[in-house]
């Protein structure tokens, strides 16, 4: 009798441990796999009903619907997702460690599935408005003769790097880095709604998971190096160029390794580097056969610059698809395997 009471007390006092980073990532990958299956079925259905052209123009909507459908049939009604069930974890509120309330589950689902789609609609317009304001401010400074002021240089910098500054990818990388160190919130919506994972079983010492702190350190180093290189190059552009002495102006050009390191790429390869893209689809009459939503890159969410087609036919900016393929050799939309030698720049 005493043993039964003691066992009951120990069960009552037991707290299930928080899920570790490997299990959370594995569950997320499993959920992404099943979401892709739903997306493929919805895409096939839309292709049969309306044709491939309509499907191509509505891929973002189909993706948002597939994610909403998956989370609506699992998280919203209070069930585990297939990935959570596979990894023996369950979602709880970080403050009470209880099942999330219905409003919080609905909010998380809308933030995860519909917010990215809404962002793709709002962000390009917001960038355009902000760019127009910065350009008007720059013109005003030019008119009043304040080209060398700090404000002028800051506005020039913002205009040149506006797409990077307003890109959601920076927030995603920071969120991922923090997750690798803490193992708490893999996605930004989970942090916003205060949702964490706990195991649904006891974890024995032999089942202890290893964290991903090393990956967090590597990401932190990568961001630090990129920030330092960006800052260094920006300061070099802003600072006035060093003038050569009059004694050296008449000397013949010497091709030394030091000069090659600091020389612009256009000087080395004897090819002019354009300051602006040759083909920018912000110009309405340029490449008129590319219609409506197809004129926007799904990676930077802006009008295509140097539009390029992958093997599957999807269009992206040349720089965007180049950077993507360097990290992941596949199409960002249909995930068909591709490489840079198969990407075709479009020309008029």
N, C-alpha and C positions, 0 to 999 in steps of 0.2 A: 504494500500500500504506500509506504514511504517512497519507494523507488518510482512509483507512478506519479506521485505528486512532484518529485524532483524533476522527472523528465518533462512533465507538463510545464513547470516553471522555466526550465531551460529553453524549451521551444518558444515560450511566450517572450523571453528576454532576447532571443536571437534576432539580430539585425542582418538582413541580407546585404552583402557587400555591393558597392558600386561596380558596374561593369567596367572592364578595362578597355584600353584603346584598340587592341587587336580584335576583340569581339564586336565592338561598335562598328569598326570599319568593315568587318566581314558581314555583319548584318546589313549595313548600308549597301554593300556591293550586291548582296543577294536581292535586296529590294529593288535596286536599279536593274537587275537582270529581269525580274518579273515585270517591272514597269516597261522595259523595252519590248517584252512580249506583247503586252497590251497595246503599246504604240504600233508595233508591226501589224497587229490584227486590225486596228482602227485605220492604219494607213492603207492596208490592202482593201478594206471595205470602201474607203473613200475613193481609192483609185478605180475600183470596179464601177462605182456609182457615178462619179464625176470626171474621171480621167486623171492622167498623171500630171497635167498642167495645173489643175485645181489643187491637187495634193501638194505640189511643189510650193504653191503660194500660201498654203495653209499649214505648213509643217509646225510653226510655233504654236498654233492653236491646238493641233492634234496632240502635241507633246504635253501641253498644259492640261488638256482633257484627260489624257491617259494617267498623268500623275494624280490629278484630282480624283479620278475614278478609283485608283488603287488605294489611296489614303482614305477616301470616303468609305470604302468597303472594309477597311481595317481599323485605322486609328480613330476616325470620327465616331464609329459605333462602339468603341471601347475594346476592340480586339487587338491582339498582337498582329504585327505584320508578319509575312512569311520569313523575312530575314530575322526578326526578333525571335520568332519561334525556333528557327534553326539554331540560333546561338544561345538559347535559354536566357534571354534577357527580356525585361519589361520596362515600359516607360512610366516614370513617376514624376511628380512635382518635386523640385529640389528642396523646397521649404518644408513640406509635410511628409514626403516619401510615400504619398498615397497616389492612387490613380488620378491622372489629370482630370479636372472638371470638364464638362462638355464644351463650355465656351472656349476654354484653353485649347482643347483638341481641335475645334473648328478653326480657331485663329491660327494655330500652327499649320493646319492643312492649307488654308488660304495663303498664308505667307510663303509656304514652300512651293506650292504649285502655280498660283496665279500671280504672285508678286513679281517673279522674274519676267513673265510675259508682259505685265503692265509696265515694267521698267523698260522693256525693249521699245515700247510705244512712247513713253514719256522722255526717256533720256536723250534721244536724238534731237527732239524739239527743244529741250532745255539747253542742250549744247549750242544749238543754233542761236537761241536768244542770247545766251551768255557770250558767244563769239561776236555777235553783232554789237553788243554793248562795249566789249573790249576794243573792237575795231573803231567804233565811234570815238571812244576815249583816246585811242592812239592817234587818230586823225586830229583831234583837238590839240593834243600835245605837239603834234608836228606843225600845226598852224601857228601856235604861239611861240615856236622856236625852242621847245624844251626836249629836244631829241636825246640829249646826253644826261638827262636826269634819271634818278633811281626809279621813279614811277614809270618812265618810258621803258626801261629795261625789264621791269617786273611784268608789265603788260605784254611785252614781246615774248617773254618766257612763258607766260600763261597761254598765249595764243598758240605757241609752237607745241606745247605739251598738254593741251586741253583734253585731248582724247585719253591720254594716260591718267591724268589727274582725276577725271570723272569716271574712270573705268571701275566696274564692280570687282574686277579680278584682284585689285589690291586689297580690298576688304576680305575677300575669300582667302588670300594667302596669309594675311594676319590671323584670321580665325583659325586656319589650319595649323599655323605655327603654335598658337596658344594651346590648341587641342593636343598637339604632340607632347607638350610639357605637362599639361594638367590631366588629360584624358577625360575631360568632362563634356564639352560641347563640340561635336564634330561639325555642326552646321550653325550658321548665324541665327536662323529661326528658333532653334532649340535654346540658344542663349537668351534670345529676346523673350521667349515664353517660359523660361525657367524649367526646362524638361531635361531630366537625366535618365540614365538606365541603371537598373540593378539586376543582379543575377536572380534567377528563380530557383536556384539550388545552392547547396553548400559547396564551397570551393575548397578542396583539399590542398595541402601544401604541394603535392605533386602536380596539381593543375594550375599552379600560380603562373600568371602571364607576365611576360617581359614588356615593359613600356617602350614607347617610341621616342624617348627623350633625345636619342641620337639624331633622329630625323629632324626634330625641332631645332637642334643645334646647327645642323647642316642648312636648314632653311634660313635660320637667322644669319648665318655667315653669308649665304647667297644674297640675301636682301641687303646686308651691310655693304658687301662688295659692290653690288649694283648701285646702291645709293652713293657710295664714295666715288665710283667712276662717273656717275651722272653729275654729281656736284663738281667734280674736277673738270669735266668737259665743259660744263656750263660756265664756270669761273674763267676758263680759258677763252671762251667766246666773248664773255662780257668784258674782260680786261683788254686794254689796248695792245695791239701787236707790238712786239719789240722791233724798233727800227734798226736797220743795218747802218754801220758807220759809212761815211762817204768814201773811205778807202776801199771798202769791200764791194761797192756798187759796180765798179768796172771790172771786177775779177770774173773769170769764166765760171760757169756753174759747175760745182763739184758734187758728184753723186756719192755721198758718204752715207753710212748706215744711220748715223745720228740724224741727218737731215731727212732721210726716208722715214724714220720713225715719227717725226713731228710734222711731216708734210701732209697736206690734205690728199685724200684718195684720188681726186681729179688730177693732181699734179703727177702722181705716180703712174697712173694708167693712161694719162693723156686723154681722158674722156670727161666731158662736161657732166657735172652732177647737178641735176635740176633741183631748185629749191622747192618747187611744187610738183605734184604728180602730173604726168602728161595727160592722163585721162581721169577726170574727176566727174562723177555722175551727179554732183550737185548742180552741174550745168544741165538744164532741162532737156535741151535738144541733142545732147550727146548720147549716142547709142540708143535711139528711141525704141528699138525693138526690145529692150529690157524694160519691163513694165512694173509699176507700182512697188510692191514690197520686195521684188527681186533686185531693185536698185540699191538695197541696203545690205551691208555685210552683217551677217549674224554673229560675228565675233566682236567687232567694235561698235556695232549698232548704228553706224553712220553710212552715208552714201558711199558707194564703192569708189575706191581710188586705185587706179591701175587694175581694173577688174580682171579676175583670172578664174578659169574653170577647172575643176578637178575632173577626174575620169568619170565620176558619177553624174556630172553636169551641174553640180552646185557651184554658185558663184561666191567669191570672197575677194577682199582686197589682197593684193599681192603680198604685202608685208604681213598681214594677219595670217594668211594661210601658210606662209613661209615659217613664221614663228611657231604656229601650231604644229606643223609637220615635224619640226625639229624636236618637239617634245613627244609627239604622239603621231606616228605615220598612218593616219586614217582621216577620213572625212569627218568634220565635227558634227555633221547632221545625220548622215546615214551610216557612219562608222565603217564605210568600205575602205579597205586597205589601199593606200596611195603613197606616192613619193613625189618629191619636188620635180623630178624630170618628167613626170606625167601631168604637171599643172601647166595649163595653156593660157598665157596672157592674151586677152582680147584686144584686137586692134580694129580701127575703122578703115 
